[in-house]
Structure formats: C-alpha cells, structure tokens
Amino acid sequence: MQVKTQQDEFQSYLKDASNIVGGYAEKVFIPENEKEIAEILAEANAKKIPVTISGARTGTVGGAIPFGGYVISMEKLNQVKEINKKDCFAVVQGGTILKDFQRLVESENLFYPPDPTEWSCQIGGNIATNASGARSFKYGATRRYVRALKVILPNGETLSLKRGKIFSEKGYIELQTDQGSIIRAKLPTYRQPNVRKNTTGYFSGDKVDAVDIFIGSEGTLGVIVEAELELLPKPEAFFSGIVFFKDERDLLDFVFEARELSFRSRAERNQNEIDATLLEYFDSQSLKFISQKFPETPQTVSSAIFFEQETTQDNEDLLLEKWNALLEKHNASLEISWFTTNEQDREKMRQFRHALPVAVNERIARYNQRKVGTDMAVPDENFLSFLRFYKIKLEESGIDYVIFGHIGDSHLHANLLPKNEEEAVKSRHLYGRFIAQAIMLGGTISAEHGIGKHKRKYLYVQFGERYLNEMVAMKKAFDPHGILGQGNLFDAKFLN
Ligand SMILES: Cc1cc2nc3c(=O)[nH]c(=O)nc-3n(C[C@H](O)[C@H](O)[C@H](O)COP(=O)(O)OP(=O)(O)OC[C@H]3O[C@@H](n4cnc5c(N)ncnc54)[C@H](O)[C@@H]3O)c2cc1C
C-alpha cells in the first residue's frame, strides 16, 4: 500500500470541485484491498484520528476534503468483479470509475442509468452522495440501483447488507457485523420532503432498509468497499433533441405537458407514447456560456430544453412524429433546433450539456472566486413560484448568473458568478434567501450534490437542533468516536 506523508505529494487530495480551500492532512493512504482499509480504520479509531474517505473528488460540497487526520483514497479498489447478464446485476468495488463501468456494462448490452453529468466520479462516491442527474427523471437516483453493500466500519469490522433483508422497526435498526458484533441504531424521525430528488441528511422513514442508511451518508458512517448494482437491458436507441424557444412561457408549457405524458406512458407501460428519459433546461445566460464551447448555439432565443426518449426500430418514426407535434403545439423554434437518432450526435448533445458546468467553473476560477450554486428542489406544484423567485432576485442583484438543470424533476441549479468580494458576499446572502424560500415551499436544500462541508449550516436551518442531534445519535452507533468524514453534514460541536 502506498502511504503519502509529504504535503507536496498529496496536494490534489486536499481539493474537490467545491473550490473550498485550506484542506490539510497528516497522511494519505492508498490501500489496495479491504484488509488494508480495515487496518487503517481500526488504528485511526483506536487513536481517535479523523479519517476522510476520498473518491474521485468530483463532489461539489467539499465532502472529500480533509481538515486534519488521515485520507483513505479508494482509487485502487476499482475492479468490476462480476457482470451477470442473466440476472442483470454487477458487483463492483467502491473505487470503480463510473465511466469505465458504464462502458463495460454497455459492451455487454446492459445499461446502468445513474448519470451525474461528471463521469469521472467513482461508484462509491455516487452511493455516498446518492448521485443523480439528468436521466433520473425516468430512471431515478443511484439509490434505486443498489441491491447490496459491503461497508467497513470505523472499528475495522464489516457489514454485508442485502436489500430487502433487514428493516428498521419502531424507529430502530439492528445489524450484525460479519465479525459478530451487534449494532443497534435509532434512526432520525424527520419526514422526507415531497420532492422528486433528495439527498439531505440520513435516509429516514417508517421502515428503512439497512442498505438505504449508507446511501447518501456522505462518508460519515463507513467505507463503501463493494456494491451490487442492478442493471437494465440496454435501450435499442434514443431520440434526442435540443430545442430552442423564443418565449419561455411556451417552454414551460411544453415541459409540463411532456412531463405529464411521460408519467402516463410509464403508468400504462406504453412504449409508443412520449416518455422522456430527461428534460433539461437552459436559460438564456446558460446558452451564452455554452456558446463559448459551441459557437453554433442560437443567441436570439429565451431558453432551451434538452430531451431524450428511448426508441426501437418499430416505434421510432411514430415517436418522432409525436415529439414534433408536441413541440409545434408549444411554438418551439424547430427550424433552429437540433435532433438526432445517432449515437455520435447524441454524445455531442451530452457534451453540450456538460459544457455548461465546466464553462461556469472556468469562469469562477478566472475571477478567483467560489461558485455559489443552488441545488434545491421543491414540490412540483411550487416549481413555478420558485423559478419566479430565482429570476426576480437574481435580476435585482446585478450579479452574473445562469439557471439550468433538471426541470423534469422540478430541480434547477442557479449559479451565481461573483466577480469580486463584494459580489461574493451578496451572492452568499442571496443563497441564504433561496434556501429559506425552498424550505418555505416544502422543498429540500440539496436534491443531488449533498451537504458536505459547504452546506452544513443550511442543514441546521432545514432540520434544526433536534433532528441534527438525532442524526448524530445514529452516526455514533456506527462511529462512536466520530472519526469519519468530520465536518460533513454537521459541525464538530454536535459530535461532542
Ligand atoms: C461538472 C460537474 C457536474 C456534476 N453534476 C452532478 C449531477 O448532475 N448530479 C449529481 O448527483 N452530482 C453531480 N456532480 C457531483 C459529483 O460528481 C457527485 O457528487 C459524485 O457522486 C461524487 O463522486 P466522487 O467519487 O467524486 O466522490 P468524492 O467527491 O470523492 O466524495 C464525495 C463524498 O462521498 C464520500 N465517499 C467517496 N467515496 C466513498 C466510499 N467509497 N465510501 C464512503 N464514502 C465515500 C466522500 O467522503 C465525500 O463525502 C457534478 C460534479 C461536477 C464537477
């Protein structure tokens, strides 16, 4: 096992996509197997040394940034151990890179839907953040695909958990480690908000599956070393479009109708009707940013939608007609929009979508600022009111911004792009207003990126002292000395 002890050897382990600065560590371990991970943890636990689990560090909330102690990098536990074509599942190690896994799965004519836009992330990181993305509109978040987990706890013992086997009862869950120890944990009692996507705090509910406790736990309960993941048959083909609208009202009406039609087709299992896999929104500012990388992007429009639908040879023509009719009905600018049924152009459309967060991050780095980006989702019925609130406040502020993202899931990202310290302060103030508004509308402060270190003060706003204390009580059942993922989810003071 490689152990890095010199600061200049491990600078890249002190940063992620959050731009949080000041991370530091004593040692970075790069273990090659589970036994080594168990040993590092057991030693750290005995000495009460903090441990930060490091995936690919694409997280946007600082979850993988250490502030002291040890770092365990998962990069060498990157094997796909099994792909079972007959029963449609795979067994992978926690450090497996999503992109590599998806390629392998697709070469077997299977499909792993979770797609958090940034494909260099690791499966363990995806599970720890319950990652989702554009395609979650049809296929759901990572949670839906996790059938089993192997987790190493801070004392070095292992939990091997299969979905559907152990559930919480009367608010408690009891688990036995592979070594025979019993862990009894009281689960938090808060209700999950009525939103389509949520990764805010530990999972809760009346009958919680043991596997779900670790999904979205942000490196605070144990190290995810192995997962069994459900796979789907690979769709035959996709019809994809990037469609521009002159009037945003038309775009919104189009989205609401496409969404309703999609829900209906799924309920009726009808493959010959509109059923979008994703519905992604770009405001006019987003289109300006993307045009830096894709100069052909029209600039005289108000907004755009990226959509996709699975097709087969039999229904492709019919579905193309149906989408065309829906777009015409809602006055889309069809003559300047882009459509494709081939894989190469579809990849280009995915790059178009990816170009936006990348261009935004570059712009932020140019001004040496930190991005202030929202990740809130609200119930569908409050979406329009929340979007209006965003636009009014952002326009008033005079600060550059983009609004984009997963409109099918009533989940948009507003990114404020401050140019100087004064704008940065104003941006953070506005962010607080957005958080308050999302909570007031029954929403969540984090739909997909998680809380990490970045948003823990807002978790306090959403949950309050009582629920945070309940989360801490559950954490302590798994991690009595509070060594794992320190600073993630809650402030250290809650752990004392
Ligand atoms: C351009 C861009 C776009 C993005 N778009 C999306 C998006 O659409 N949707 C979305 O959900 N996310 C998105 N993200 C965020 C990011 O890609 C995800 O959060 C990803 O799941 C993190 O995986 P990672 O391996 O990089 O984890 P890291 O960033 O290394 O870690 C994230 C957290 O997980 C913990 N962790 C990592 N590995 C393990 C493990 N094996 N066991 C236990 N805990 C672990 C860490 O301690 C940390 O708390 C985006 C990021 C970028 C840069």
The ligand as an SDF file (V2000), in Angstrom:
LIG
                    3D

 53 58  0  0  0  0  0  0  0  0999 V2000
  -19.1540   19.3710  -13.6260 C   0  0  0  0  0  0  0  0  0  0  0  0
  -19.8520   18.5840  -12.5410 C   0  0  0  0  0  0  0  0  0  0  0  0
  -21.1950   18.2410  -12.6900 C   0  0  0  0  0  0  0  0  0  0  0  0
  -21.8490   17.4830  -11.6890 C   0  0  0  0  0  0  0  0  0  0  0  0
  -23.1600   17.1440  -11.8810 N   0  0  0  0  0  0  0  0  0  0  0  0
  -23.7720   16.3550  -10.9600 C   0  0  0  0  0  0  0  0  0  0  0  0
  -25.1270   15.9210  -11.1630 C   0  0  0  0  0  0  0  0  0  0  0  0
  -25.7740   16.2350  -12.1570 O   0  0  0  0  0  0  0  0  0  0  0  0
  -25.6890   15.1370  -10.2030 N   0  0  0  0  0  0  0  0  0  0  0  0
  -25.0010   14.7360   -9.0840 C   0  0  0  0  0  0  0  0  0  0  0  0
  -25.5440   13.9940   -8.2560 O   0  0  0  0  0  0  0  0  0  0  0  0
  -23.7320   15.1510   -8.8560 N   0  0  0  0  0  0  0  0  0  0  0  0
  -23.1070   15.9410   -9.7600 C   0  0  0  0  0  0  0  0  0  0  0  0
  -21.8120   16.3460   -9.5450 N   0  0  0  0  0  0  0  0  0  0  0  0
  -21.1670   15.9890   -8.2650 C   0  0  0  0  0  0  0  0  0  0  0  0
  -20.3360   14.6970   -8.2310 C   0  0  0  0  0  0  0  0  0  0  0  0
  -19.9710   14.2590   -9.4900 O   0  0  0  0  0  0  0  0  0  0  0  0
  -21.0330   13.6120   -7.4370 C   0  0  0  0  0  0  0  0  0  0  0  0
  -21.3010   14.0650   -6.1540 O   0  0  0  0  0  0  0  0  0  0  0  0
  -20.2660   12.2720   -7.3420 C   0  0  0  0  0  0  0  0  0  0  0  0
  -21.1990   11.3030   -6.9520 O   0  0  0  0  0  0  0  0  0  0  0  0
  -19.1000   12.2570   -6.3510 C   0  0  0  0  0  0  0  0  0  0  0  0
  -18.2970   11.0890   -6.5770 O   0  0  0  0  0  0  0  0  0  0  0  0
  -16.7360   11.1080   -6.2660 P   0  0  0  0  0  0  0  0  0  0  0  0
  -16.1870    9.7480   -6.4750 O   0  0  0  0  0  0  0  0  0  0  0  0
  -16.0620   12.1960   -6.9890 O   0  0  0  0  0  0  0  0  0  0  0  0
  -16.7810   11.4070   -4.7040 O   0  0  0  0  0  0  0  0  0  0  0  0
  -15.9410   12.4390   -3.8380 P   0  0  0  0  0  0  0  0  0  0  0  0
  -16.1560   13.8200   -4.3120 O   0  0  0  0  0  0  0  0  0  0  0  0
  -14.5310   11.9790   -3.7360 O   0  0  0  0  0  0  0  0  0  0  0  0
  -16.6630   12.2320   -2.4180 O   0  0  0  0  0  0  0  0  0  0  0  0
  -17.9950   12.6380   -2.2180 C   0  0  0  0  0  0  0  0  0  0  0  0
  -18.4270   12.1890   -0.8120 C   0  0  0  0  0  0  0  0  0  0  0  0
  -18.5400   10.7750   -0.7770 O   0  0  0  0  0  0  0  0  0  0  0  0
  -17.6660   10.2140    0.2170 C   0  0  0  0  0  0  0  0  0  0  0  0
  -17.1380    8.9760   -0.3710 N   0  0  0  0  0  0  0  0  0  0  0  0
  -16.4630    8.8300   -1.5370 C   0  0  0  0  0  0  0  0  0  0  0  0
  -16.1950    7.5290   -1.7630 N   0  0  0  0  0  0  0  0  0  0  0  0
  -16.7070    6.8430   -0.7100 C   0  0  0  0  0  0  0  0  0  0  0  0
  -16.7500    5.4660   -0.3660 C   0  0  0  0  0  0  0  0  0  0  0  0
  -16.2160    4.5180   -1.1450 N   0  0  0  0  0  0  0  0  0  0  0  0
  -17.3470    5.1210    0.7980 N   0  0  0  0  0  0  0  0  0  0  0  0
  -17.9120    6.0470    1.6030 C   0  0  0  0  0  0  0  0  0  0  0  0
  -17.9020    7.3640    1.3260 N   0  0  0  0  0  0  0  0  0  0  0  0
  -17.3050    7.7530    0.1780 C   0  0  0  0  0  0  0  0  0  0  0  0
  -16.6140   11.2750    0.4650 C   0  0  0  0  0  0  0  0  0  0  0  0
  -16.0660   11.1640    1.7570 O   0  0  0  0  0  0  0  0  0  0  0  0
  -17.4330   12.5430    0.2700 C   0  0  0  0  0  0  0  0  0  0  0  0
  -18.1340   12.8440    1.4360 O   0  0  0  0  0  0  0  0  0  0  0  0
  -21.1450   17.0950  -10.5150 C   0  0  0  0  0  0  0  0  0  0  0  0
  -19.7990   17.4550  -10.3810 C   0  0  0  0  0  0  0  0  0  0  0  0
  -19.1440   18.1850  -11.3680 C   0  0  0  0  0  0  0  0  0  0  0  0
  -17.7020   18.5300  -11.1620 C   0  0  0  0  0  0  0  0  0  0  0  0
  1  2  1  0
  2  3  1  0
  2 52  2  0
  3  4  2  0
  4  5  1  0
  4 50  1  0
  5  6  2  0
  6  7  1  0
  6 13  1  0
  7  8  2  0
  7  9  1  0
  9 10  1  0
 10 11  2  0
 10 12  1  0
 12 13  2  0
 13 14  1  0
 14 15  1  0
 14 50  1  0
 15 16  1  0
 16 17  1  0
 16 18  1  0
 18 19  1  0
 18 20  1  0
 20 21  1  0
 20 22  1  0
 22 23  1  0
 23 24  1  0
 24 25  2  0
 24 26  1  0
 24 27  1  0
 27 28  1  0
 28 29  2  0
 28 30  1  0
 28 31  1  0
 31 32  1  0
 32 33  1  0
 33 34  1  0
 33 48  1  0
 34 35  1  0
 35 36  1  0
 35 46  1  0
 36 37  1  0
 36 45  1  0
 37 38  2  0
 38 39  1  0
 39 40  1  0
 39 45  2  0
 40 41  1  0
 40 42  2  0
 42 43  1  0
 43 44  2  0
 44 45  1  0
 46 47  1  0
 46 48  1  0
 48 49  1  0
 50 51  2  0
 51 52  1  0
 52 53  1  0
M  END
$$$$
